[in-house]
Amino acid sequence: MIQLTRINQKPLLINSDLIEHIEITPDTVIAMTTGQKFVVLEPADEVLRKVVDFRRSILPLPSPNPSQ
C-alpha cells in the first residue's frame, strides 16, 4: 500500500498492485484495475517513486553467495 493525498487534502491508501495506469493531465489521475479512478495531489513521478520504494521494501534482499 502507498499513501497519497486526494485533491481535497484527504489521505488515501491504495494497493499499488492494482494501478493500471497513471494519467498526467493538469492533475494526476490514477486508474485502477477495478475501474476506479483517483485524482491525487502528488505528481506522477512521485507516485511512481512511492510504488518502487514500497516494492523494494517488501522484496527480500539477495543473500551473499559464500562460494564466490
Secondary structure, 3 states (H helix, E strand, C coil): CEEEEECCCCEEEECHHHEEEEEECCCEEEEECCCCEEEECCCHHHHHHHHHHHHHHHCCCCCCCCCC
